[in-house]
């Protein structure tokens, strides 16, 4: 069986205030906020990579979330 390359489809960042963090990164990266669904705020997809921010209930220093295709 041939190895298939791993592709990262989206990066999701936990945040106490996802809206505020999304606005900051939107301005910094020049990627507008394009979606708000439940606890998520999404920036415009660019070069195939989605960037989202998820409301989290408590601070976490050891968790990184990736959605893989």
Buried (B, 14 or more C-beta within 10 A) or exposed (E): EEEEEEEEEBBBBBBEEBEEBBBEBBEEEEBEBEEEEEBBBBBBBEEEEBBBBBBBEEEEEEEEEEEEE
